[in-house]
Amino acid sequence: MSRSALGQEIPRRALYRVEEAVILLSLSRSQLYELIRSGRLRSVTEGRTRLIPAEAITEYVAMLTSEAAHG
């Protein structure tokens, strides 16, 4: 499990709700939705629920690391 700065435990899973991804990435809700809109963070929908695949979070972090190294 992952523990946020607020002490919330987030279990590891294949898909995260927006609220969980916000905590995992230390971003605001609006920043997260902007990343989704811009295509920098992949998401899926199930019914009316937007979900962020765990591998999309991993890919986003790797992209940030790569940009920092080359930037």
DSSP file (Angstrom, degrees, kcal/mol; ACC not computed):
  #  RESIDUE AA STRUCTURE BP1 BP2  ACC     N-H-->O    O-->H-N    N-H-->O    O-->H-N    TCO  KAPPA ALPHA  PHI   PSI    X-CA   Y-CA   Z-CA
    1    1 A M              0   0    0      0, 0.0     2,-0.4     0, 0.0     8,-0.0   0.000 360.0 360.0 360.0 153.9    0.0    0.0    0.0
    2    2 A S  E     -A   10   0A   0      8,-2.6     8,-3.3     0, 0.0     2,-0.5  -0.886 360.0-150.0-108.4 139.6    1.0    3.6   -0.5
    3    3 A R  E     -A    9   0A   0     -2,-0.4     6,-0.2     6,-0.2     2,-0.1  -0.945  11.0-145.6-114.1 128.2    0.6    6.2    2.2
    4    4 A S    >   -     0   0    0      4,-2.5     3,-2.0    -2,-0.5    20,-0.1  -0.285  33.2 -99.8 -82.1 172.1    0.0    9.8    1.2
    5    5 A A  T 3  S+     0   0    0      1,-0.3    -1,-0.1    18,-0.2    18,-0.0   0.745 125.0  59.1 -62.1 -23.5    1.2   12.8    3.1
    6    6 A L  T 3  S-     0   0    0      2,-0.1    -1,-0.3    17,-0.0     3,-0.1   0.409 120.8-109.5 -86.8   2.3   -2.3   13.1    4.6
    7    7 A G  S <  S+     0   0    0     -3,-2.0     2,-0.3     1,-0.3    -2,-0.1   0.541  70.1 144.5  84.3   5.8   -1.9    9.6    6.1
    8    8 A Q        -     0   0    0      1,-0.0    -4,-2.5     2,-0.0     2,-0.5  -0.623  44.5-136.7 -80.2 135.0   -4.4    8.0    3.7
    9    9 A E  E     -A    3   0A   0     -2,-0.3    -6,-0.2    -6,-0.2    -1,-0.0  -0.794  16.1-166.9 -92.8 132.0   -3.6    4.5    2.6
   10   10 A I  E     -A    2   0A   0     -8,-3.3    -8,-2.6    -2,-0.5     3,-0.1  -0.963  16.8-136.9-119.0 114.0   -4.1    3.7   -1.1
   11   11 A P        -     0   0    0      0, 0.0     2,-0.3     0, 0.0    -8,-0.0  -0.349  26.9-104.5 -67.9 149.4   -4.0    0.0   -2.0
   12   12 A R        +     0   0    0      4,-0.0     2,-0.3     2,-0.0     3,-0.0  -0.566  57.2 151.6 -72.2 135.4   -2.1   -1.0   -5.1
   13   13 A R        -     0   0    0     -2,-0.3     3,-0.1     1,-0.1    41,-0.1  -0.937  56.9-106.2-154.9 174.4   -4.4   -1.9   -7.9
   14   14 A A  S    S+     0   0    0     -2,-0.3    40,-3.0     1,-0.2     2,-0.4   0.826 104.6  32.6 -77.7 -33.0   -4.7   -1.9  -11.7
   15   15 A L  E     -B   53   0B   0     38,-0.3     2,-0.4    39,-0.1    -1,-0.2  -0.982  69.5-159.5-130.1 137.5   -7.0    1.2  -11.9
   16   16 A Y  E     -B   52   0B   0     36,-2.4    36,-3.2    -2,-0.4     2,-0.1  -0.919  19.9-122.6-116.5 141.7   -7.1    4.2   -9.6
   17   17 A R  E >>  -B   51   0B   0     -2,-0.4     4,-2.4    34,-0.2     3,-0.6  -0.383  36.7-104.8 -69.5 159.3   -9.9    6.7   -9.1
   18   18 A V  H 3> S+     0   0    0     32,-0.7     4,-2.5     1,-0.2     5,-0.2   0.900 121.8  55.4 -54.0 -44.6   -9.1   10.3   -9.9
   19   19 A E  H 3> S+     0   0    0      1,-0.2     4,-1.3     2,-0.2    -1,-0.2   0.852 110.1  46.0 -60.0 -35.8   -9.0   11.1   -6.1
   20   20 A E  H <> S+     0   0    0     -3,-0.6     4,-2.7     2,-0.2    -1,-0.2   0.898 111.2  51.0 -73.2 -41.8   -6.4    8.4   -5.6
   21   21 A A  H  X S+     0   0    0     -4,-2.4     4,-2.5     1,-0.2    -2,-0.2   0.868 105.9  57.1 -64.0 -36.5   -4.2    9.4   -8.6
   22   22 A V  H  X>S+     0   0    0     -4,-2.5     5,-1.9    -5,-0.2     4,-0.7   0.920 111.2  42.7 -58.3 -44.8   -4.2   13.0   -7.3
   23   23 A I  H ><5S+     0   0    0     -4,-1.3     3,-0.6     2,-0.2    -2,-0.2   0.928 113.6  50.9 -68.7 -45.7   -2.8   11.7   -4.0
   24   24 A L  H 3<5S+     0   0    0     -4,-2.7    -2,-0.2     1,-0.2    -1,-0.2   0.873 119.2  36.4 -60.6 -38.1   -0.3    9.4   -5.7
   25   25 A L  H 3<5S-     0   0    0     -4,-2.5    -1,-0.2    -5,-0.2    -2,-0.2   0.464 103.6-126.9 -96.2  -2.5    1.0   12.1   -8.0
   26   26 A S  T <<5 +     0   0    0     -4,-0.7     2,-0.3    -3,-0.6    -3,-0.2   0.914  65.8 130.3  55.4  46.2    0.8   15.0   -5.5
   27   27 A L      < -     0   0    0     -5,-1.9    -1,-0.2    -6,-0.2     2,-0.2  -0.774  61.5-105.1-120.3 166.2   -1.2   17.0   -7.9
   28   28 A S     >  -     0   0    0     -2,-0.3     4,-2.2    -3,-0.1     5,-0.2  -0.505  34.9-110.3 -83.6 163.8   -4.4   19.0   -7.7
   29   29 A R  H  > S+     0   0    0      1,-0.2     4,-2.3     2,-0.2     5,-0.2   0.908 120.0  50.1 -59.6 -43.4   -7.6   17.6   -9.3
   30   30 A S  H  > S+     0   0    0      1,-0.2     4,-1.9     2,-0.2    -1,-0.2   0.880 109.0  51.7 -67.1 -36.8   -7.5   20.3  -12.0
   31   31 A Q  H  > S+     0   0    0      2,-0.2     4,-2.1     1,-0.2    -1,-0.2   0.912 109.7  50.4 -63.1 -41.5   -3.8   19.6  -12.8
   32   32 A L  H  X S+     0   0    0     -4,-2.2     4,-2.0     1,-0.2    -2,-0.2   0.932 110.5  48.0 -63.4 -45.7   -4.7   15.9  -13.2
   33   33 A Y  H  X S+     0   0    0     -4,-2.3     4,-2.8     1,-0.2    -1,-0.2   0.852 109.3  54.2 -64.8 -32.9   -7.6   16.6  -15.5
   34   34 A E  H  X S+     0   0    0     -4,-1.9     4,-2.5     2,-0.2     6,-0.2   0.901 106.8  51.3 -66.5 -39.7   -5.4   18.9  -17.6
   35   35 A L  H  X>S+     0   0    0     -4,-2.1     5,-1.6     2,-0.2     6,-1.5   0.895 111.8  47.6 -61.9 -39.3   -2.8   16.1  -17.9
   36   36 A I  H ><5S+     0   0    0     -4,-2.0     3,-0.9     4,-0.2    -2,-0.2   0.940 112.6  48.4 -65.3 -47.8   -5.6   13.8  -19.2
   37   37 A R  H 3<5S+     0   0    0     -4,-2.8    -2,-0.2     1,-0.2    -1,-0.2   0.878 112.1  49.1 -60.0 -38.8   -6.9   16.5  -21.6
   38   38 A S  H 3<5S-     0   0    0     -4,-2.5    -1,-0.2    -5,-0.2    -2,-0.2   0.596 113.2-117.9 -79.9  -9.7   -3.4   17.1  -23.0
   39   39 A G  T <<5S+     0   0    0     -3,-0.9    -3,-0.2    -4,-0.7     3,-0.1   0.517  84.4 115.9  87.2   4.9   -2.7   13.4  -23.5
   40   40 A R  S   <S+     0   0    0     -5,-1.6     2,-0.4    -6,-0.2    -4,-0.2   0.693  79.2  39.0 -80.2 -18.1    0.2   13.3  -21.0
   41   41 A L  S    S-     0   0    0     -6,-1.5    -2,-0.3    -7,-0.1    -1,-0.2  -0.976  83.3-139.0-134.4 120.6   -1.7   10.9  -18.7
   42   42 A R        +     0   0    0     -2,-0.4     2,-0.3    14,-0.2    -6,-0.1  -0.436  25.9 173.6 -76.0 149.5   -3.9    8.1  -20.1
   43   43 A S        -     0   0    0      9,-0.2     2,-0.3    -7,-0.1     9,-0.2  -0.962  16.5-152.5-147.3 165.3   -7.2    7.3  -18.5
   44   44 A V  E     -C   51   0B   0      7,-3.0     7,-3.5    -2,-0.3     2,-0.4  -0.898  12.9-134.1-132.0 162.8  -10.2    5.1  -19.1
   45   45 A T  E     -C   50   0B   0     -2,-0.3     2,-0.5     5,-0.2     5,-0.2  -0.964  10.8-170.2-121.8 142.9  -13.9    5.3  -18.3
   46   46 A E  E >  S-C   49   0B   0      3,-2.6     3,-2.0    -2,-0.4     2,-0.5  -0.942  74.9 -46.9-127.0 105.8  -16.1    2.7  -16.8
   47   47 A G  T 3  S-     0   0    0     -2,-0.5    -2,-0.0     1,-0.3     0, 0.0  -0.586 124.8 -24.1  66.5-122.0  -19.6    4.0  -17.0
   48   48 A R  T 3  S+     0   0    0     -2,-0.5     2,-0.5    -3,-0.1    -1,-0.3   0.332 117.1 102.9-101.4   5.7  -19.4    7.5  -15.6
   49   49 A T  E <   - C   0  46B   0     -3,-2.0    -3,-2.6   -32,-0.0     2,-0.5  -0.793  61.4-147.0 -97.4 125.8  -16.2    6.8  -13.6
   50   50 A R  E     - C   0  45B   0     -2,-0.5   -32,-0.7    -5,-0.2     2,-0.3  -0.778  22.1-172.2 -88.6 131.1  -12.8    8.1  -14.9
   51   51 A L  E     -BC  17  44B   0     -7,-3.5    -7,-3.0    -2,-0.5   -34,-0.2  -0.942  18.7-143.5-127.5 146.4  -10.0    5.7  -13.9
   52   52 A I  E     -B   16   0B   0    -36,-3.2   -36,-2.4    -2,-0.3    -9,-0.2  -0.940  23.2-129.6-110.6 116.5   -6.3    6.0  -14.3
   53   53 A P  E >>  -B   15   0B   0      0, 0.0     4,-1.5     0, 0.0     3,-0.7  -0.360  16.2-126.3 -62.5 142.3   -4.4    2.7  -15.1
   54   54 A A  H 3> S+     0   0    0    -40,-3.0     4,-2.1     1,-0.3     3,-0.2   0.884 111.8  54.5 -56.5 -39.9   -1.5    2.0  -12.8
   55   55 A E  H 3> S+     0   0    0    -41,-0.3     4,-2.5     1,-0.2    -1,-0.3   0.806 102.1  57.8 -67.8 -26.6    0.8    1.7  -15.8
   56   56 A A  H <> S+     0   0    0     -3,-0.7     4,-2.2     2,-0.2    -1,-0.2   0.875 106.5  48.8 -68.3 -36.5   -0.3    5.1  -17.0
   57   57 A I  H  X S+     0   0    0     -4,-1.5     4,-2.3     2,-0.2    -2,-0.2   0.924 112.0  48.6 -65.9 -44.4    0.9    6.6  -13.7
   58   58 A T  H  X S+     0   0    0     -4,-2.1     4,-2.3     1,-0.2    -2,-0.2   0.913 112.1  49.0 -60.5 -44.0    4.2    4.7  -14.1
   59   59 A E  H  X S+     0   0    0     -4,-2.5     4,-2.4     2,-0.2    -1,-0.2   0.888 109.9  51.7 -63.8 -40.2    4.6    6.0  -17.7
   60   60 A Y  H  X S+     0   0    0     -4,-2.2     4,-2.3     2,-0.2    -2,-0.2   0.925 110.5  47.4 -64.2 -45.2    3.9    9.5  -16.7
   61   61 A V  H  X S+     0   0    0     -4,-2.3     4,-2.3     1,-0.2    -2,-0.2   0.904 112.1  50.5 -62.8 -41.7    6.5    9.5  -14.0
   62   62 A A  H  X S+     0   0    0     -4,-2.3     4,-2.5     1,-0.2    -1,-0.2   0.895 109.4  51.7 -63.0 -39.5    9.0    7.9  -16.4
   63   63 A M  H  X S+     0   0    0     -4,-2.4     4,-2.6     2,-0.2    -2,-0.2   0.915 110.0  48.7 -63.6 -43.1    8.2   10.7  -18.9
   64   64 A L  H  X S+     0   0    0     -4,-2.3     4,-2.3     2,-0.2    -2,-0.2   0.910 111.7  49.7 -62.5 -42.2    8.8   13.4  -16.3
   65   65 A T  H  X S+     0   0    0     -4,-2.3     4,-1.9     2,-0.2    -2,-0.2   0.915 112.1  47.6 -62.9 -44.1   12.1   11.8  -15.3
   66   66 A S  H  X S+     0   0    0     -4,-2.5     4,-1.6     1,-0.2    -2,-0.2   0.907 111.4  50.2 -64.2 -43.0   13.2   11.6  -19.0
   67   67 A E  H  X S+     0   0    0     -4,-2.6     4,-0.7     1,-0.2    -1,-0.2   0.888 110.6  50.3 -63.0 -39.0   12.2   15.2  -19.6
   68   68 A A  H  < S+     0   0    0     -4,-2.3     3,-0.3     1,-0.2    -1,-0.2   0.872 109.9  50.5 -67.0 -37.1   14.2   16.3  -16.5
   69   69 A A  H  < S+     0   0    0     -4,-1.9    -1,-0.2     1,-0.2    -2,-0.2   0.814 120.8  33.9 -70.3 -30.2   17.3   14.4  -17.6
   70   70 A H  H  <        0   0    0     -4,-1.6    -1,-0.2    -5,-0.1    -2,-0.2   0.407 360.0 360.0-103.0   0.8   17.2   16.0  -21.1
   71   71 A G     <        0   0    0     -4,-0.7    -2,-0.1    -3,-0.3    -1,-0.1   0.468 360.0 360.0-104.4 360.0   15.9   19.3  -20.2
